[in-house]
């Protein structure tokens, strides 16, 4: 599950309007309870995490009731969701400013990188830079640079191996062009033509579980 020219799958984003409920549902479906991640100050969100193997992870992200409402919409379209949805993915890079410049030179603008941070459950601070996750649609990844911060998957996360990642898009060739500009490739089965959507299958303790719009055992 690695991309070309150094960009690799960092994590999948499963967004929800009700984080506690979705975490409980994921635990019930998979037999594994996601680990608390942390709160994103100023963004109005917090997350829980599962390892996927290979240095990647599965992020469940939703509103943080302990934060005031953010100034603008929460990322990942959370405010408009009626239920959990696998909304996008991230690739891990080193030197994000150069990666953004390279993508622009190849015809795709992923947006300017912004700095973020949060407190880890152990009290340590995690910091990173990322491009806006809404750019290019959910099949096009956003870029993420962890700098000197230990990667979340290094924290002995409970693990559910990623079995497959599939997607459809009305214009899969356009997605392929954006991926090439970012220096990566689609990390699963080839994209198909159809309504936009992502589906990830994880190896649950009682069998595979699919995550897309909602989560159902398969």
Secondary structure, DSSP 4 states (H G I P E B T S, - for coil): -B-GGG-EEEEEEEE-S-HHHHHHHHHHHHS-PPEEEEEETTTTEEEEEEEEETTEEEEEEEE-TTSPPPSSPPGGGGGG-SS-EEEEEEEE-SSHHHHHHHHHHTT------EEEEEE-TTS-EEEEEE--TTTT-TTSPEEEE-TTSPPGGGS---B--EEEEEEEETTHHHHHHHHHHHT---SSSPPEESS-EEEEEEEETTEEEEESBSEEE-
